[in-house]
Amino acid sequence: MLKSSLKLAIKVLARRKVFTAISLVGIAMTLAVLMIATAVLDNILAPRAPQSNLDRIVSVSRVRKHGPHSTEQSNPGHGFLDPTIPNLPGTERVTYYKEIQTVVVYDGQRRLELPYRRADAEYWKVLDFHFVEGGPYSAADEAANRQVVVITEDVRQKLFGGMAAVGKMVNIGGEPHRVIGVVPIVPFTQQIAYSTLWVPLGPPSDQERKEFMGNFEVSVLAKSTADIPRMQREFETRVSHLPIDDPKTYTEITSGLDTPFESIARALTNNELGARGPMVLRLVFLALALLFMTLPALNLITLNLSRILERASEVGVRKAFGAPRRMLIGQFILENIVLTVIGGGAAFVLAFFMLQAFASIEFIPGAHFDLNLRVFGWGMLIAAFFGVFSGLYPAWKMSRLDPVTALRGGAM
């Protein structure tokens, strides 16, 4: 039954070549944009080097103190992290690093402003950078406050013309640093790994150990994804037991041991929605996708309705011979799904070439947008939903045609 319905759907679409072509162009353009957006999100949230363990990483990047008349939030300090992070159940490794800053690098007569990050030695074990030269600094380098630096390939090109850089000196902020490693460019979409220069974090000062708020971030690598909920619950318990340093001003401390998506949601909602942030962000993404699809869906509905009027006699004959309404509705929706799936295939090809164009112009330096099976699966799911959504009303309208009126060429 399904096989014959598919054959009929393909024959109907082939018969109305102009309609099919117009519909395919609209569907392909709409789905191509959605696939590109999905590929960008996949680049941000899916595990890929050097964040190959991203599905096992949870991070603390914001702390919020709230009171009846005052709110303060910033990156955490050691005064917050030291009581809440060590020895969480299911932890494999923990890395402390500071948020991205800009530093001045001097190269003879040139003055470059580059993003740089201070990170501890564990950073290179939580992440899996590929070193094209040298290697990472060690815990001994960090403990001794050695002036060493890891740089990216584009920085090597700017400073040394692409020649070997390990062992050479770089003037960073007026202080000489010895290059010990070179890694490929990291796109800014990889929020934990991103930088162009990395220097040892160094042991915290006595003052830093006391500061509740600071400019640190922490990422925890779980032994498995199954350990993450347990780690988050324990973290929340520890935060709830933290003493508030100024109880007259603040009555509540909130933070989160967040997955990458939860971290983005916390940042976009300004840390005010707490655990509800990810759900709200998902709803926003869904609403934007539906809104973007609404106009082409309405256009397709209009085209489908006009096609129904042209097929009134066919529908009248089928109803006169006893075809049930559900069969007619199913047939028309199937035709629409076939159309949108073909459009989805065309969108996949179109999105591939558009992403190749983005890569050639370095739309996001260092980023590699892939149309992998995960993106393709989401694209086909969107295409199927688009087909059902745009075909429901025309199919319902078709099923309500009166057989006698339809056979005379009319419609209800």
TORKOL-4160 file (C-alpha; in steps of 0.2 Angstrom, whole numbers, padded with zeros to 4 digits, m for minus):
412
<pt num="1" X="0000" Y="0000" Z="0000"/>
<pt num="2" X="0014" Y="0012" Z="0005"/>
<pt num="3" X="0024" Y="0008" Z="m0011"/>
<pt num="4" X="0009" Y="0012" Z="m0022"/>
<pt num="5" X="0006" Y="0028" Z="m0013"/>
<pt num="6" X="0024" Y="0033" Z="m0015"/>
<pt num="7" X="0023" Y="0029" Z="m0034"/>
<pt num="8" X="0007" Y="0039" Z="m0035"/>
<pt num="9" X="0015" Y="0054" Z="m0026"/>
<pt num="10" X="0030" Y="0054" Z="m0037"/>
<pt num="11" X="0020" Y="0053" Z="m0053"/>
<pt num="12" X="0009" Y="0068" Z="m0047"/>
<pt num="13" X="0024" Y="0079" Z="m0043"/>
<pt num="14" X="0032" Y="0074" Z="m0060"/>
<pt num="15" X="0015" Y="0079" Z="m0069"/>
<pt num="16" X="0015" Y="0097" Z="m0061"/>
<pt num="17" X="0033" Y="0102" Z="m0065"/>
<pt num="18" X="0031" Y="0120" Z="m0063"/>
<pt num="19" X="0022" Y="0119" Z="m0046"/>
<pt num="20" X="0035" Y="0106" Z="m0041"/>
<pt num="21" X="0050" Y="0117" Z="m0046"/>
<pt num="22" X="0043" Y="0133" Z="m0037"/>
<pt num="23" X="0040" Y="0123" Z="m0021"/>
<pt num="24" X="0057" Y="0114" Z="m0021"/>
<pt num="25" X="0066" Y="0131" Z="m0023"/>
<pt num="26" X="0056" Y="0138" Z="m0008"/>
<pt num="27" X="0059" Y="0123" Z="0003"/>
<pt num="28" X="0077" Y="0121" Z="m0002"/>
<pt num="29" X="0081" Y="0139" Z="0002"/>
<pt num="30" X="0072" Y="0138" Z="0019"/>
<pt num="31" X="0080" Y="0122" Z="0024"/>
<pt num="32" X="0097" Y="0126" Z="0018"/>
<pt num="33" X="0097" Y="0141" Z="0030"/>
<pt num="34" X="0091" Y="0130" Z="0045"/>
<pt num="35" X="0104" Y="0117" Z="0041"/>
<pt num="36" X="0118" Y="0130" Z="0041"/>
<pt num="37" X="0111" Y="0137" Z="0058"/>
<pt num="38" X="0111" Y="0118" Z="0064"/>
<pt num="39" X="0129" Y="0116" Z="0058"/>
<pt num="40" X="0135" Y="0132" Z="0067"/>
<pt num="41" X="0126" Y="0125" Z="0083"/>
<pt num="42" X="0134" Y="0108" Z="0080"/>
<pt num="43" X="0151" Y="0117" Z="0079"/>
<pt num="44" X="0148" Y="0125" Z="0096"/>
<pt num="45" X="0140" Y="0111" Z="0106"/>
<pt num="46" X="0146" Y="0095" Z="0098"/>
<pt num="47" X="0162" Y="0086" Z="0104"/>
<pt num="48" X="0177" Y="0090" Z="0092"/>
<pt num="49" X="0195" Y="0093" Z="0094"/>
<pt num="50" X="0202" Y="0101" Z="0104"/>
<pt num="51" X="0186" Y="0099" Z="0114"/>
<pt num="52" X="0183" Y="0081" Z="0110"/>
<pt num="53" X="0177" Y="0077" Z="0127"/>
<pt num="54" X="0164" Y="0091" Z="0127"/>
<pt num="55" X="0150" Y="0079" Z="0131"/>
<pt num="56" X="0159" Y="0075" Z="0148"/>
<pt num="57" X="0164" Y="0093" Z="0152"/>
<pt num="58" X="0154" Y="0104" Z="0164"/>
<pt num="59" X="0160" Y="0121" Z="0169"/>
<pt num="60" X="0157" Y="0135" Z="0181"/>
<pt num="61" X="0159" Y="0153" Z="0173"/>
<pt num="62" X="0147" Y="0164" Z="0183"/>
<pt num="63" X="0142" Y="0167" Z="0201"/>
<pt num="64" X="0127" Y="0178" Z="0206"/>
<pt num="65" X="0124" Y="0185" Z="0223"/>
<pt num="66" X="0106" Y="0192" Z="0225"/>
<pt num="67" X="0097" Y="0202" Z="0238"/>
<pt num="68" X="0081" Y="0212" Z="0241"/>
<pt num="69" X="0090" Y="0228" Z="0234"/>
<pt num="70" X="0106" Y="0223" Z="0226"/>
<pt num="71" X="0113" Y="0210" Z="0214"/>
<pt num="72" X="0131" Y="0206" Z="0210"/>
<pt num="73" X="0138" Y="0193" Z="0197"/>
<pt num="74" X="0154" Y="0190" Z="0189"/>
<pt num="75" X="0166" Y="0175" Z="0186"/>
<pt num="76" X="0170" Y="0165" Z="0202"/>
<pt num="77" X="0185" Y="0167" Z="0213"/>
<pt num="78" X="0195" Y="0154" Z="0223"/>
<pt num="79" X="0184" Y="0159" Z="0238"/>
<pt num="80" X="0169" Y="0151" Z="0229"/>
<pt num="81" X="0178" Y="0138" Z="0219"/>
<pt num="82" X="0189" Y="0130" Z="0232"/>
<pt num="83" X="0174" Y="0124" Z="0244"/>
<pt num="84" X="0163" Y="0118" Z="0229"/>
<pt num="85" X="0174" Y="0110" Z="0216"/>
<pt num="86" X="0187" Y="0098" Z="0223"/>
<pt num="87" X="0182" Y="0080" Z="0225"/>
<pt num="88" X="0165" Y="0080" Z="0216"/>
<pt num="89" X="0159" Y="0063" Z="0213"/>
<pt num="90" X="0163" Y="0056" Z="0196"/>
<pt num="91" X="0177" Y="0068" Z="0193"/>
<pt num="92" X="0192" Y="0063" Z="0182"/>
<pt num="93" X="0201" Y="0080" Z="0180"/>
<pt num="94" X="0198" Y="0098" Z="0184"/>
<pt num="95" X="0206" Y="0113" Z="0176"/>
<pt num="96" X="0207" Y="0131" Z="0182"/>
<pt num="97" X="0209" Y="0145" Z="0169"/>
<pt num="98" X="0205" Y="0164" Z="0167"/>
<pt num="99" X="0193" Y="0172" Z="0155"/>
<pt num="100" X="0200" Y="0178" Z="0138"/>
<pt num="101" X="0209" Y="0194" Z="0139"/>
<pt num="102" X="0218" Y="0205" Z="0126"/>
<pt num="103" X="0237" Y="0207" Z="0128"/>
<pt num="104" X="0249" Y="0218" Z="0118"/>
<pt num="105" X="0263" Y="0208" Z="0109"/>
<pt num="106" X="0278" Y="0217" Z="0102"/>
<pt num="107" X="0287" Y="0211" Z="0087"/>
<pt num="108" X="0301" Y="0223" Z="0083"/>
<pt num="109" X="0292" Y="0239" Z="0076"/>
<pt num="110" X="0275" Y="0230" Z="0076"/>
<pt num="111" X="0262" Y="0230" Z="0090"/>
<pt num="112" X="0249" Y="0216" Z="0090"/>
<pt num="113" X="0234" Y="0215" Z="0101"/>
<pt num="114" X="0230" Y="0196" Z="0103"/>
<pt num="115" X="0218" Y="0186" Z="0114"/>
<pt num="116" X="0227" Y="0177" Z="0127"/>
<pt num="117" X="0222" Y="0165" Z="0142"/>
<pt num="118" X="0230" Y="0160" Z="0158"/>
<pt num="119" X="0227" Y="0141" Z="0161"/>
<pt num="120" X="0234" Y="0128" Z="0173"/>
<pt num="121" X="0244" Y="0113" Z="0167"/>
<pt num="122" X="0228" Y="0102" Z="0168"/>
<pt num="123" X="0220" Y="0112" Z="0154"/>
<pt num="124" X="0230" Y="0102" Z="0142"/>
<pt num="125" X="0224" Y="0086" Z="0149"/>
<pt num="126" X="0206" Y="0090" Z="0149"/>
<pt num="127" X="0207" Y="0096" Z="0131"/>
<pt num="128" X="0216" Y="0087" Z="0117"/>
<pt num="129" X="0226" Y="0100" Z="0107"/>
<pt num="130" X="0236" Y="0093" Z="0092"/>
<pt num="131" X="0253" Y="0101" Z="0093"/>
<pt num="132" X="0261" Y="0105" Z="0077"/>
<pt num="133" X="0277" Y="0110" Z="0086"/>
<pt num="134" X="0283" Y="0107" Z="0104"/>
<pt num="135" X="0271" Y="0103" Z="0118"/>
<pt num="136" X="0261" Y="0110" Z="0132"/>
<pt num="137" X="0269" Y="0118" Z="0148"/>
<pt num="138" X="0269" Y="0107" Z="0163"/>
<pt num="139" X="0264" Y="0108" Z="0182"/>
<pt num="140" X="0283" Y="0111" Z="0185"/>
<pt num="141" X="0283" Y="0126" Z="0173"/>
<pt num="142" X="0267" Y="0133" Z="0182"/>
<pt num="143" X="0274" Y="0130" Z="0200"/>
<pt num="144" X="0290" Y="0139" Z="0195"/>
<pt num="145" X="0281" Y="0153" Z="0186"/>
<pt num="146" X="0291" Y="0150" Z="0171"/>
<pt num="147" X="0289" Y="0163" Z="0157"/>
<pt num="148" X="0283" Y="0151" Z="0143"/>
<pt num="149" X="0269" Y="0152" Z="0130"/>
<pt num="150" X="0259" Y="0141" Z="0118"/>
<pt num="151" X="0254" Y="0150" Z="0102"/>
<pt num="152" X="0243" Y="0146" Z="0087"/>
<pt num="153" X="0249" Y="0144" Z="0069"/>
<pt num="154" X="0242" Y="0161" Z="0064"/>
<pt num="155" X="0252" Y="0169" Z="0078"/>
<pt num="156" X="0268" Y="0160" Z="0072"/>
<pt num="157" X="0265" Y="0166" Z="0054"/>
<pt num="158" X="0263" Y="0184" Z="0060"/>
<pt num="159" X="0278" Y="0183" Z="0072"/>
<pt num="160" X="0290" Y="0172" Z="0063"/>
<pt num="161" X="0284" Y="0171" Z="0045"/>
<pt num="162" X="0278" Y="0153" Z="0048"/>
<pt num="163" X="0296" Y="0146" Z="0052"/>
<pt num="164" X="0299" Y="0135" Z="0068"/>
<pt num="165" X="0294" Y="0145" Z="0083"/>
<pt num="166" X="0299" Y="0133" Z="0098"/>
<pt num="167" X="0313" Y="0140" Z="0108"/>
<pt num="168" X="0311" Y="0158" Z="0101"/>
<pt num="169" X="0306" Y="0173" Z="0112"/>
<pt num="170" X="0290" Y="0183" Z="0112"/>
<pt num="171" X="0287" Y="0199" Z="0121"/>
<pt num="172" X="0270" Y="0198" Z="0129"/>
<pt num="173" X="0264" Y="0214" Z="0138"/>
<pt num="174" X="0282" Y="0219" Z="0140"/>
<pt num="175" X="0289" Y="0203" Z="0147"/>
<pt num="176" X="0299" Y="0190" Z="0137"/>
<pt num="177" X="0291" Y="0173" Z="0135"/>
<pt num="178" X="0299" Y="0157" Z="0127"/>
<pt num="179" X="0288" Y="0148" Z="0115"/>
<pt num="180" X="0286" Y="0130" Z="0119"/>
<pt num="181" X="0272" Y="0124" Z="0108"/>
<pt num="182" X="0262" Y="0128" Z="0093"/>
<pt num="183" X="0244" Y="0122" Z="0090"/>
<pt num="184" X="0231" Y="0125" Z="0075"/>
<pt num="185" X="0220" Y="0140" Z="0076"/>
<pt num="186" X="0205" Y="0138" Z="0088"/>
<pt num="187" X="0189" Y="0146" Z="0083"/>
<pt num="188" X="0180" Y="0157" Z="0095"/>
<pt num="189" X="0165" Y="0146" Z="0094"/>
<pt num="190" X="0175" Y="0134" Z="0105"/>
<pt num="191" X="0172" Y="0144" Z="0121"/>
<pt num="192" X="0183" Y="0133" Z="0133"/>
<pt num="193" X="0198" Y="0130" Z="0121"/>
<pt num="194" X="0198" Y="0147" Z="0112"/>
<pt num="195" X="0213" Y="0158" Z="0113"/>
<pt num="196" X="0229" Y="0163" Z="0102"/>
<pt num="197" X="0241" Y="0163" Z="0117"/>
<pt num="198" X="0241" Y="0152" Z="0133"/>
<pt num="199" X="0253" Y="0155" Z="0147"/>
<pt num="200" X="0254" Y="0146" Z="0164"/>
<pt num="201" X="0241" Y="0151" Z="0177"/>
<pt num="202" X="0253" Y="0150" Z="0191"/>
<pt num="203" X="0249" Y="0147" Z="0210"/>
<pt num="204" X="0235" Y="0158" Z="0217"/>
<pt num="205" X="0241" Y="0172" Z="0228"/>
<pt num="206" X="0234" Y="0174" Z="0246"/>
<pt num="207" X="0222" Y="0188" Z="0241"/>
<pt num="208" X="0215" Y="0177" Z="0226"/>
<pt num="209" X="0212" Y="0163" Z="0238"/>
<pt num="210" X="0201" Y="0174" Z="0248"/>
<pt num="211" X="0191" Y="0182" Z="0234"/>
<pt num="212" X="0173" Y="0175" Z="0232"/>
<pt num="213" X="0171" Y="0184" Z="0215"/>
<pt num="214" X="0186" Y="0184" Z="0203"/>
<pt num="215" X="0190" Y="0181" Z="0184"/>
<pt num="216" X="0192" Y="0162" Z="0185"/>
<pt num="217" X="0183" Y="0149" Z="0176"/>
<pt num="218" X="0183" Y="0130" Z="0180"/>
<pt num="219" X="0180" Y="0115" Z="0169"/>
<pt num="220" X="0177" Y="0098" Z="0176"/>
<pt num="221" X="0180" Y="0082" Z="0166"/>
<pt num="222" X="0168" Y="0068" Z="0171"/>
<pt num="223" X="0173" Y="0050" Z="0170"/>
<pt num="224" X="0157" Y="0047" Z="0160"/>
<pt num="225" X="0141" Y="0057" Z="0155"/>
<pt num="226" X="0131" Y="0047" Z="0167"/>
<pt num="227" X="0141" Y="0055" Z="0181"/>
<pt num="228" X="0136" Y="0073" Z="0177"/>
<pt num="229" X="0119" Y="0074" Z="0185"/>
<pt num="230" X="0127" Y="0067" Z="0201"/>
<pt num="231" X="0141" Y="0080" Z="0200"/>
<pt num="232" X="0128" Y="0094" Z="0197"/>
<pt num="233" X="0117" Y="0089" Z="0212"/>
<pt num="234" X="0132" Y="0089" Z="0224"/>
<pt num="235" X="0138" Y="0106" Z="0217"/>
<pt num="236" X="0121" Y="0113" Z="0220"/>
<pt num="237" X="0121" Y="0106" Z="0238"/>
<pt num="238" X="0138" Y="0114" Z="0242"/>
<pt num="239" X="0133" Y="0131" Z="0235"/>
<pt num="240" X="0118" Y="0131" Z="0246"/>
<pt num="241" X="0129" Y="0128" Z="0261"/>
<pt num="242" X="0141" Y="0142" Z="0257"/>
<pt num="243" X="0141" Y="0156" Z="0270"/>
<pt num="244" X="0136" Y="0173" Z="0263"/>
<pt num="245" X="0150" Y="0186" Z="0266"/>
<pt num="246" X="0137" Y="0201" Z="0267"/>
<pt num="247" X="0120" Y="0194" Z="0273"/>
<pt num="248" X="0113" Y="0211" Z="0276"/>
<pt num="249" X="0115" Y="0215" Z="0257"/>
<pt num="250" X="0113" Y="0197" Z="0249"/>
<pt num="251" X="0102" Y="0183" Z="0254"/>
<pt num="252" X="0105" Y="0171" Z="0240"/>
<pt num="253" X="0120" Y="0163" Z="0230"/>
<pt num="254" X="0117" Y="0155" Z="0213"/>
<pt num="255" X="0128" Y="0147" Z="0201"/>
<pt num="256" X="0129" Y="0131" Z="0190"/>
<pt num="257" X="0140" Y="0117" Z="0185"/>
<pt num="258" X="0134" Y="0118" Z="0167"/>
<pt num="259" X="0135" Y="0109" Z="0151"/>
<pt num="260" X="0140" Y="0119" Z="0136"/>
<pt num="261" X="0122" Y="0122" Z="0132"/>
<pt num="262" X="0117" Y="0127" Z="0150"/>
<pt num="263" X="0132" Y="0139" Z="0150"/>
<pt num="264" X="0126" Y="0148" Z="0135"/>
<pt num="265" X="0109" Y="0149" Z="0142"/>
<pt num="266" X="0115" Y="0156" Z="0158"/>
<pt num="267" X="0125" Y="0169" Z="0149"/>
<pt num="268" X="0111" Y="0174" Z="0138"/>
<pt num="269" X="0098" Y="0175" Z="0152"/>
<pt num="270" X="0110" Y="0184" Z="0163"/>
<pt num="271" X="0110" Y="0170" Z="0176"/>
<pt num="272" X="0093" Y="0175" Z="0181"/>
<pt num="273" X="0083" Y="0160" Z="0176"/>
<pt num="274" X="0094" Y="0147" Z="0184"/>
<pt num="275" X="0089" Y="0129" Z="0180"/>
<pt num="276" X="0075" Y="0136" Z="0169"/>
<pt num="277" X="0087" Y="0145" Z="0157"/>
<pt num="278" X="0091" Y="0130" Z="0145"/>
<pt num="279" X="0072" Y="0126" Z="0143"/>
<pt num="280" X="0069" Y="0144" Z="0139"/>
<pt num="281" X="0083" Y="0145" Z="0127"/>
<pt num="282" X="0077" Y="0129" Z="0118"/>
<pt num="283" X="0059" Y="0136" Z="0117"/>
<pt num="284" X="0067" Y="0152" Z="0109"/>
<pt num="285" X="0077" Y="0142" Z="0096"/>
<pt num="286" X="0061" Y="0132" Z="0092"/>
<pt num="287" X="0050" Y="0148" Z="0091"/>
<pt num="288" X="0063" Y="0156" Z="0079"/>
<pt num="289" X="0064" Y="0141" Z="0068"/>
<pt num="290" X="0045" Y="0140" Z="0067"/>
<pt num="291" X="0044" Y="0158" Z="0063"/>
<pt num="292" X="0057" Y="0157" Z="0050"/>
<pt num="293" X="0047" Y="0142" Z="0042"/>
<pt num="294" X="0030" Y="0150" Z="0043"/>
<pt num="295" X="0031" Y="0161" Z="0028"/>
<pt num="296" X="0037" Y="0147" Z="0016"/>
<pt num="297" X="0025" Y="0135" Z="0024"/>
<pt num="298" X="0010" Y="0148" Z="0020"/>
<pt num="299" X="0016" Y="0150" Z="0002"/>
<pt num="300" X="0016" Y="0131" Z="0000"/>
<pt num="301" X="m0001" Y="0129" Z="0008"/>
<pt num="302" X="m0008" Y="0142" Z="m0005"/>
<pt num="303" X="0000" Y="0132" Z="m0019"/>
<pt num="304" X="m0007" Y="0116" Z="m0012"/>
<pt num="305" X="m0024" Y="0123" Z="m0011"/>
<pt num="306" X="m0023" Y="0129" Z="m0029"/>
<pt num="307" X="m0017" Y="0111" Z="m0034"/>
<pt num="308" X="m0032" Y="0104" Z="m0025"/>
<pt num="309" X="m0044" Y="0114" Z="m0035"/>
<pt num="310" X="m0036" Y="0107" Z="m0051"/>
<pt num="311" X="m0037" Y="0089" Z="m0044"/>
<pt num="312" X="m0055" Y="0091" Z="m0039"/>
<pt num="313" X="m0062" Y="0078" Z="m0052"/>
<pt num="314" X="m0049" Y="0065" Z="m0047"/>
<pt num="315" X="m0054" Y="0067" Z="m0029"/>
<pt num="316" X="m0072" Y="0066" Z="m0033"/>
<pt num="317" X="m0069" Y="0050" Z="m0043"/>
<pt num="318" X="m0059" Y="0042" Z="m0028"/>
<pt num="319" X="m0073" Y="0047" Z="m0016"/>
<pt num="320" X="m0087" Y="0041" Z="m0027"/>
<pt num="321" X="m0078" Y="0024" Z="m0027"/>
<pt num="322" X="m0077" Y="0024" Z="m0008"/>
<pt num="323" X="m0060" Y="0031" Z="m0004"/>
<pt num="324" X="m0061" Y="0035" Z="0015"/>
<pt num="325" X="m0056" Y="0053" Z="0021"/>
<pt num="326" X="m0041" Y="0047" Z="0030"/>
<pt num="327" X="m0034" Y="0038" Z="0015"/>
<pt num="328" X="m0036" Y="0054" Z="0005"/>
<pt num="329" X="m0028" Y="0065" Z="0019"/>
<pt num="330" X="m0013" Y="0052" Z="0020"/>
<pt num="331" X="m0010" Y="0052" Z="0002"/>
<pt num="332" X="m0009" Y="0071" Z="0000"/>
<pt num="333" X="0002" Y="0073" Z="0016"/>
<pt num="334" X="0013" Y="0059" Z="0009"/>
<pt num="335" X="0015" Y="0069" Z="m0007"/>
<pt num="336" X="0020" Y="0084" Z="0003"/>
<pt num="337" X="0032" Y="0074" Z="0013"/>
<pt num="338" X="0040" Y="0067" Z="m0003"/>
<pt num="339" X="0041" Y="0085" Z="m0010"/>
<pt num="340" X="0050" Y="0092" Z="0006"/>
<pt num="341" X="0062" Y="0077" Z="0008"/>
<pt num="342" X="0067" Y="0080" Z="m0010"/>
<pt num="343" X="0069" Y="0098" Z="m0006"/>
<pt num="344" X="0079" Y="0093" Z="0010"/>
<pt num="345" X="0091" Y="0084" Z="m0001"/>
<pt num="346" X="0093" Y="0099" Z="m0012"/>
<pt num="347" X="0095" Y="0110" Z="0004"/>
<pt num="348" X="0109" Y="0098" Z="0010"/>
<pt num="349" X="0119" Y="0100" Z="m0006"/>
<pt num="350" X="0116" Y="0119" Z="m0006"/>
<pt num="351" X="0121" Y="0121" Z="0012"/>
<pt num="352" X="0136" Y="0111" Z="0009"/>
<pt num="353" X="0142" Y="0123" Z="m0005"/>
<pt num="354" X="0137" Y="0138" Z="0006"/>
<pt num="355" X="0147" Y="0132" Z="0021"/>
<pt num="356" X="0162" Y="0128" Z="0009"/>
<pt num="357" X="0161" Y="0147" Z="0003"/>
<pt num="358" X="0161" Y="0152" Z="0022"/>
<pt num="359" X="0176" Y="0142" Z="0025"/>
<pt num="360" X="0185" Y="0149" Z="0010"/>
<pt num="361" X="0182" Y="0167" Z="0016"/>
<pt num="362" X="0186" Y="0162" Z="0034"/>
<pt num="363" X="0169" Y="0168" Z="0040"/>
<pt num="364" X="0174" Y="0161" Z="0057"/>
<pt num="365" X="0194" Y="0159" Z="0057"/>
<pt num="366" X="0198" Y="0141" Z="0062"/>
<pt num="367" X="0180" Y="0135" Z="0062"/>
<pt num="368" X="0176" Y="0119" Z="0052"/>
<pt num="369" X="0157" Y="0118" Z="0049"/>
<pt num="370" X="0152" Y="0100" Z="0045"/>
<pt num="371" X="0136" Y="0093" Z="0037"/>
<pt num="372" X="0139" Y="0077" Z="0046"/>
<pt num="373" X="0126" Y="0063" Z="0049"/>
<pt num="374" X="0119" Y="0072" Z="0065"/>
<pt num="375" X="0116" Y="0088" Z="0055"/>
<pt num="376" X="0109" Y="0078" Z="0040"/>
<pt num="377" X="0097" Y="0069" Z="0052"/>
<pt num="378" X="0091" Y="0085" Z="0060"/>
<pt num="379" X="0089" Y="0093" Z="0043"/>
<pt num="380" X="0078" Y="0078" Z="0037"/>
<pt num="381" X="0068" Y="0079" Z="0053"/>
<pt num="382" X="0064" Y="0097" Z="0050"/>
<pt num="383" X="0060" Y="0093" Z="0032"/>
<pt num="384" X="0047" Y="0080" Z="0037"/>
<pt num="385" X="0040" Y="0092" Z="0050"/>
<pt num="386" X="0039" Y="0105" Z="0037"/>
<pt num="387" X="0030" Y="0093" Z="0025"/>
<pt num="388" X="0017" Y="0088" Z="0037"/>
<pt num="389" X="0014" Y="0105" Z="0044"/>
<pt num="390" X="0011" Y="0113" Z="0026"/>
<pt num="391" X="0001" Y="0099" Z="0020"/>
<pt num="392" X="m0012" Y="0096" Z="0035"/>
<pt num="393" X="m0024" Y="0110" Z="0030"/>
<pt num="394" X="m0024" Y="0107" Z="0011"/>
<pt num="395" X="m0026" Y="0088" Z="0015"/>
<pt num="396" X="m0041" Y="0091" Z="0026"/>
<pt num="397" X="m0049" Y="0103" Z="0014"/>
<pt num="398" X="m0047" Y="0090" Z="0000"/>
<pt num="399" X="m0055" Y="0077" Z="0010"/>
<pt num="400" X="m0070" Y="0088" Z="0013"/>
<pt num="401" X="m0074" Y="0090" Z="m0006"/>
<pt num="402" X="m0091" Y="0084" Z="m0010"/>
<pt num="403" X="m0090" Y="0070" Z="m0023"/>
<pt num="404" X="m0104" Y="0077" Z="m0034"/>
<pt num="405" X="m0098" Y="0095" Z="m0034"/>
<pt num="406" X="m0080" Y="0089" Z="m0037"/>
<pt num="407" X="m0085" Y="0078" Z="m0052"/>
<pt num="408" X="m0093" Y="0094" Z="m0059"/>
<pt num="409" X="m0076" Y="0103" Z="m0057"/>
<pt num="410" X="m0081" Y="0113" Z="m0042"/>
<pt num="411" X="m0075" Y="0113" Z="m0024"/>
<pt num="412" X="m0082" Y="0116" Z="m0006"/>
